[in-house]
Amino acid sequence: MAETNPLPYAGIRVVEFTHMVMGPTCGLLLADLGAEVIKVEPIEGDSTRRLLGSGSGFFPTFNRNKKSIALDLKTPEGVEAALRLVATADIVSENFKPGTMKKLGLDYEALRERHPRLIYVSHKGFLPGPYDHRTALDEVVQMMGGLAYMTGRSGDPLRAGTSVNDIMGGMFGAIGAMAALRQRELTGKGCEVQSALFENNVFLVAQHMMQFAATGRAADPMPSRISAWAVYDVFTVKDGEQVFLAVVSDKQWAIFCKAFGLHEMLADTRLQSNNDRVLARDWMMPILRSHLAGHSAAELSAVFEQNELPFAPITKPQELFDDPHLNATGGLAPMRMNDGHMAKVPLMPFTIGGERPGIRLQPPRIGEHTGELLREVGYTDKEIAAFEARRAGMAS
């Protein structure tokens, strides 16, 4: 963003003790919005730097715009350096298992008296209560929080296709931190913010809970639900291609029927309203599927786009790198991967003053900023050299 229009959290310092997805997402959001985010890593580096398979993209995805300091928190020297950093922070963020930060003397209770303006963000599996001793993962809370039930077919609970609770839980942690910063402006005091996977998941399924409250009928899993709209489906068409097509109003139904020559269906009194068509799906949908089956997905998409009807190609994640809209709007930016090669990464899904918050710092190398950060909090060059030597010895 232009120098005359600084990012909103420029000047805010965040020290994060985080790993995996939830905590790093909180720091990512604050960092993209201008905060100086310092990632405290173990000597060997954040474990997500070394993950394979579905975790191989975690570190570059969630750790851009951050600085890295490598400290051995199992030693008094490492904890002392961390405490000096915390003394300079507006926000501390952590997502380790309950009790870990307390053992290190880095929990909120240990820090609040010395740093009354400090905002402390904890990301956990559960908010304090009967479940807070349990070990939680995104998949665990999806199963116990109704999301897996709603995503899969009846009798086959299925996790959502991304780390929805980790990512959203980190976002809510960041929103809580933003609210606490505003509260600090009013009161002069910091506070603790807590965000949790389970409670996040319950928020996601609240619409299904409230459907039951409103109607007395339990929500069916999404694959077997009675949709609110009659035409709202994936269609398998020419050459086995698939496309999602939707017709969600009476006006759209008329446009759809005229576009595809379905004049008899448009005139059918049994299909006059959307609710009529929902009740007629058992016999109506086979007719529509047969009528559209000879068209290619591209042909159907073109007609739907021309008539301003909702449609979507069935896209695989790797195909999004070449998406013309994402590339034309600057939604993807060059990012250094763990092995050093460059790839494109999605930026935040919003603009401020017409601009997407971009990449100011590539994901840091392990301990890349250790020297400069230690010097800033009062360590001498000799002391810094000792830290670096210790780190080099332990990492080798």
FITI-574188 format. One line per 10 residues: number of its first residue (from 1); their letters; for each residue x, y, z of C-alpha. Coordinates in nm, 3 decimals. Layout:
% FITI-574188
NUM> a> X,Y,Z; ...
This chain:
% FITI-574188
1> maetnplpya> 0.000,0.000,0.000; 0.114,0.354,-0.060; 0.346,0.508,0.197; 0.091,0.784,0.261; -0.166,0.519,0.351; 0.007,0.281,0.594; -0.127,-0.062,0.676; -0.367,-0.049,0.972; -0.154,-0.239,1.223; 0.182,-0.086,1.133
11> girvvefthm> 0.370,-0.020,1.458; 0.209,-0.312,1.643; 0.453,-0.583,1.753; 0.340,-0.943,1.788; 0.553,-1.218,1.941; 0.412,-1.557,1.853; 0.487,-1.897,2.003; 0.293,-2.096,1.745; 0.311,-2.395,1.516; 0.096,-2.587,1.268
21> vmgptcglll> -0.204,-2.381,1.138; -0.427,-2.218,1.400; -0.178,-1.992,1.578; 0.020,-1.909,1.263; -0.304,-1.803,1.089; -0.365,-1.543,1.361; -0.014,-1.405,1.312; -0.050,-1.419,0.933; -0.360,-1.201,0.938; -0.202,-0.944,1.170
31> adlgaevikv> 0.122,-0.951,0.969; -0.055,-0.900,0.637; -0.226,-0.600,0.794; 0.105,-0.443,0.885; 0.203,-0.575,1.229; 0.561,-0.678,1.296; 0.519,-1.045,1.376; 0.813,-1.225,1.538; 0.795,-1.602,1.520; 0.979,-1.772,1.808
41> epiegdstrr> 1.096,-2.108,1.676; 1.287,-2.391,1.840; 1.651,-2.428,1.738; 1.563,-2.694,1.481; 1.283,-2.479,1.341; 0.906,-2.506,1.336; 0.811,-2.870,1.274; 0.580,-2.768,0.988; 0.890,-2.683,0.784; 0.950,-3.059,0.757
51> llgsgsgffp> 0.600,-3.200,0.708; 0.516,-3.412,0.405; 0.193,-3.474,0.217; -0.103,-3.259,0.319; 0.118,-3.059,0.556; 0.392,-2.975,0.307; 0.241,-2.637,0.225; 0.166,-2.529,0.583; 0.478,-2.328,0.657; 0.489,-2.107,0.347
61> tfnrnkksia> 0.111,-2.060,0.351; 0.083,-1.932,0.707; 0.417,-1.766,0.781; 0.475,-1.489,0.529; 0.541,-1.132,0.647; 0.701,-1.266,0.968; 1.045,-1.255,1.125; 1.204,-1.563,1.282; 1.410,-1.592,1.598; 1.536,-1.936,1.701
71> ldlktpegve> 1.553,-1.993,2.077; 1.594,-2.298,2.296; 1.314,-2.246,2.547; 1.437,-2.548,2.744; 1.725,-2.331,2.868; 1.714,-2.030,3.103; 1.897,-1.825,2.839; 1.632,-1.897,2.579; 1.347,-1.811,2.816; 1.523,-1.490,2.920
81> aalrlvatad> 1.556,-1.383,2.557; 1.189,-1.462,2.502; 1.092,-1.255,2.807; 1.292,-0.959,2.676; 1.108,-0.985,2.344; 0.772,-1.009,2.519; 0.855,-0.688,2.708; 0.857,-0.507,2.370; 0.534,-0.665,2.241; 0.180,-0.540,2.209
91> ivsenfkpgt> 0.049,-0.892,2.150; 0.169,-1.239,2.246; 0.009,-1.530,2.059; 0.042,-1.900,2.137; -0.121,-2.230,2.046; 0.065,-2.495,2.243; -0.111,-2.755,2.453; -0.250,-2.636,2.788; 0.018,-2.592,3.052; 0.315,-2.556,2.816
101> mkklgldyea> 0.345,-2.177,2.843; 0.289,-2.192,3.220; 0.586,-2.430,3.260; 0.801,-2.177,3.074; 0.679,-1.882,3.280; 0.533,-1.733,2.961; 0.162,-1.771,3.040; -0.068,-1.472,3.075; -0.082,-1.488,3.455; 0.297,-1.471,3.474
111> lrerhprliy> 0.319,-1.177,3.235; 0.017,-0.958,3.312; 0.153,-0.784,3.625; 0.481,-0.688,3.457; 0.309,-0.594,3.132; -0.041,-0.463,3.207; -0.090,-0.338,2.848; -0.007,-0.677,2.698; -0.271,-0.855,2.489; -0.231,-1.231,2.515
121> vshkgflpgp> -0.399,-1.457,2.258; -0.435,-1.828,2.335; -0.552,-2.070,2.067; -0.674,-2.398,2.209; -0.891,-2.698,2.133; -1.163,-2.592,2.377; -1.246,-2.288,2.582; -1.210,-2.349,2.959; -1.460,-2.612,3.073; -1.521,-2.987,3.099
131> ydhrtaldev> -1.345,-3.065,2.769; -1.039,-2.843,2.804; -0.811,-3.132,2.909; -0.871,-3.316,2.582; -0.630,-3.311,2.289; -0.811,-3.155,1.994; -0.743,-3.153,1.623; -0.946,-2.999,1.342; -1.080,-3.342,1.251; -1.164,-3.424,1.616
141> vqmmgglaym> -1.387,-3.119,1.658; -1.543,-3.168,1.315; -1.654,-3.512,1.430; -1.781,-3.405,1.772; -1.921,-3.071,1.656; -2.160,-3.189,1.386; -1.965,-3.068,1.082; -1.844,-3.412,0.969; -2.200,-3.544,1.006; -2.332,-3.260,0.790
151> tgrsgdplra> -2.059,-3.295,0.526; -2.073,-3.670,0.467; -2.349,-3.896,0.350; -2.576,-4.056,0.609; -2.373,-4.307,0.807; -2.046,-4.183,0.657; -1.920,-3.874,0.848; -1.660,-3.687,0.645; -1.425,-3.406,0.741; -1.440,-3.089,0.537
161> gtsvndimgg> -1.182,-3.061,0.261; -0.956,-2.807,0.434; -0.848,-2.702,0.784; -1.160,-2.496,0.840; -1.148,-2.479,1.219; -0.773,-2.422,1.243; -0.790,-2.137,0.992; -1.109,-1.979,1.123; -0.998,-2.030,1.485; -0.681,-1.835,1.405
171> mfgaigamaa> -0.888,-1.566,1.234; -1.111,-1.532,1.541; -0.797,-1.508,1.753; -0.684,-1.219,1.534; -1.027,-1.055,1.552; -1.012,-1.088,1.930; -0.667,-0.927,1.930; -0.798,-0.640,1.717; -1.089,-0.590,1.957; -0.850,-0.600,2.254
181> lrqreltgkg> -0.629,-0.336,2.093; -0.931,-0.109,2.060; -1.032,-0.183,2.420; -0.677,-0.096,2.530; -0.715,0.242,2.361; -1.020,0.301,2.582; -0.894,0.155,2.911; -0.516,0.157,2.889; -0.512,-0.211,2.983; -0.447,-0.532,2.793
191> cevqsalfen> -0.634,-0.860,2.840; -0.635,-1.225,2.748; -0.812,-1.342,2.431; -0.904,-1.708,2.388; -1.006,-1.881,2.067; -1.090,-2.249,2.036; -1.142,-2.513,1.767; -1.454,-2.672,1.916; -1.638,-2.347,1.973; -1.542,-2.233,1.624
201> nvflvaqhmm> -1.688,-2.552,1.479; -2.011,-2.505,1.674; -2.035,-2.152,1.531; -2.003,-2.302,1.182; -2.292,-2.545,1.236; -2.511,-2.292,1.420; -2.734,-2.255,1.114; -2.818,-2.626,1.133; -2.881,-2.609,1.508; -3.113,-2.316,1.454
211> qfaatgraad> -3.293,-2.492,1.171; -3.391,-2.753,1.428; -3.487,-2.481,1.677; -3.703,-2.311,1.413; -3.870,-2.616,1.259; -3.838,-2.901,1.509; -3.682,-3.110,1.231; -3.321,-3.218,1.235; -3.100,-3.102,0.949; -3.008,-3.381,0.710
221> pmpsrisawa> -2.644,-3.420,0.598; -2.571,-3.193,0.302; -2.560,-3.474,0.039; -2.912,-3.589,0.136; -3.068,-3.260,0.244; -3.383,-3.115,0.098; -3.236,-2.807,-0.065; -3.407,-2.471,-0.031; -3.375,-2.443,-0.411; -3.502,-2.681,-0.673
231> vydvftvkdg> -3.209,-2.669,-0.915; -2.889,-2.660,-0.710; -2.679,-2.954,-0.821; -2.375,-3.099,-0.990; -2.466,-3.221,-1.340; -2.268,-3.488,-1.523; -2.277,-3.395,-1.891; -2.102,-3.466,-2.224; -1.785,-3.680,-2.203; -1.838,-3.728,-1.830
241> eqvflavvsd> -1.760,-3.367,-1.746; -1.924,-3.212,-1.442; -2.055,-2.864,-1.371; -2.253,-2.710,-1.085; -2.571,-2.532,-1.196; -2.819,-2.337,-0.987; -3.159,-2.178,-1.046; -3.268,-2.014,-0.722; -3.565,-1.789,-0.804; -3.878,-1.790,-1.016
251> kqwaifckaf> -3.725,-1.525,-1.240; -3.415,-1.741,-1.293; -3.637,-2.042,-1.366; -3.804,-1.854,-1.650; -3.467,-1.743,-1.790; -3.329,-2.098,-1.761; -3.627,-2.260,-1.935; -3.620,-2.011,-2.222; -3.243,-2.044,-2.266; -3.267,-2.423,-2.304
261> glhemladtr> -3.599,-2.453,-2.486; -3.785,-2.596,-2.187; -4.112,-2.417,-2.273; -4.336,-2.703,-2.159; -4.174,-2.712,-1.818; -4.205,-2.334,-1.785; -4.577,-2.362,-1.857; -4.630,-2.664,-1.628; -4.854,-2.554,-1.339; -4.683,-2.807,-1.111
271> lqsnndrvla> -4.356,-2.610,-1.144; -4.476,-2.253,-1.101; -4.294,-2.160,-0.779; -3.958,-2.254,-0.634; -4.129,-2.450,-0.356; -4.338,-2.636,-0.615; -4.019,-2.731,-0.795; -3.849,-2.842,-0.470; -4.140,-3.081,-0.408; -4.122,-3.201,-0.769
281> rdwmmpilrs> -3.750,-3.276,-0.772; -3.796,-3.655,-0.786; -3.947,-3.641,-1.134; -3.822,-3.300,-1.251; -3.447,-3.350,-1.205; -3.415,-3.663,-1.424; -3.580,-3.466,-1.707; -3.339,-3.176,-1.664; -3.036,-3.404,-1.639; -3.135,-3.585,-1.959
291> hlaghsaael> -3.202,-3.258,-2.141; -2.863,-3.111,-2.049; -2.654,-3.428,-2.082; -2.562,-3.369,-2.446; -2.401,-3.032,-2.379; -2.042,-2.987,-2.271; -1.964,-2.823,-1.938; -1.816,-2.527,-2.128; -2.134,-2.481,-2.335; -2.355,-2.489,-2.028
301> savfeqnelp> -2.127,-2.249,-1.843; -2.135,-2.005,-2.135; -2.516,-2.002,-2.146; -2.543,-1.963,-1.769; -2.289,-1.680,-1.768; -2.460,-1.502,-2.059; -2.791,-1.518,-1.873; -2.645,-1.424,-1.534; -2.737,-1.759,-1.379; -2.519,-1.916,-1.106
311> fapitkpqel> -2.276,-2.185,-1.223; -1.935,-2.322,-1.135; -1.678,-2.553,-1.290; -1.564,-2.839,-1.067; -1.210,-2.719,-1.003; -0.916,-2.896,-0.841; -0.698,-2.685,-0.607; -0.390,-2.705,-0.831; -0.591,-2.562,-1.122; -0.643,-2.236,-0.931
321> fddphlnatg> -0.284,-2.129,-1.000; -0.396,-2.061,-1.358; -0.733,-1.908,-1.274; -0.771,-1.598,-1.496; -0.964,-1.399,-1.235; -0.714,-1.463,-0.954; -0.424,-1.372,-1.179; -0.589,-1.064,-1.328; -0.688,-0.923,-0.988; -0.355,-0.980,-0.814
331> glapmrmndg> -0.499,-1.247,-0.588; -0.184,-1.461,-0.614; 0.166,-1.346,-0.522; 0.515,-1.501,-0.552; 0.610,-1.699,-0.241; 0.930,-1.879,-0.143; 0.865,-2.243,-0.061; 1.050,-2.452,0.198; 1.303,-2.577,-0.057; 1.366,-2.227,-0.196
341> hmakvplmpf> 1.173,-2.245,-0.523; 0.905,-1.983,-0.589; 0.533,-2.051,-0.622; 0.219,-1.839,-0.612; 0.018,-1.811,-0.292; -0.335,-1.672,-0.238; -0.343,-1.336,-0.061; -0.604,-1.223,0.191; -0.954,-1.228,0.037; -1.025,-0.858,0.084
351> tiggerpgir> -0.900,-0.519,-0.029; -0.826,-0.204,0.171; -0.852,0.113,-0.031; -0.871,-0.100,-0.343; -0.551,-0.297,-0.271; -0.488,-0.649,-0.144; -0.246,-0.658,0.152; 0.065,-0.806,-0.007; 0.390,-0.980,0.079; 0.648,-0.759,0.249
361> lqpprigeht> 0.861,-1.045,0.384; 0.901,-1.395,0.243; 0.854,-1.681,0.495; 1.165,-1.654,0.712; 1.447,-1.901,0.723; 1.505,-2.062,1.063; 1.632,-1.792,1.298; 1.684,-1.549,1.009; 1.629,-1.244,1.230; 1.780,-1.375,1.553
371> gellrevgyt> 2.078,-1.139,1.557; 1.891,-0.818,1.483; 1.613,-0.895,1.730; 1.849,-0.988,2.013; 2.052,-0.674,1.950; 1.735,-0.469,1.968; 1.652,-0.602,2.316; 1.996,-0.529,2.457; 2.222,-0.824,2.378; 2.583,-0.752,2.287
381> dkeiaafear> 2.749,-0.884,1.974; 2.945,-1.130,2.190; 2.627,-1.260,2.352; 2.457,-1.286,2.014; 2.753,-1.481,1.878; 2.717,-1.724,2.170; 2.347,-1.772,2.087; 2.428,-1.832,1.722; 2.706,-2.078,1.806; 2.477,-2.271,2.039
391> ragmas> 2.209,-2.281,1.771; 2.454,-2.394,1.505; 2.582,-2.670,1.733; 2.237,-2.800,1.819; 2.103,-2.776,1.464; 2.395,-2.967,1.314
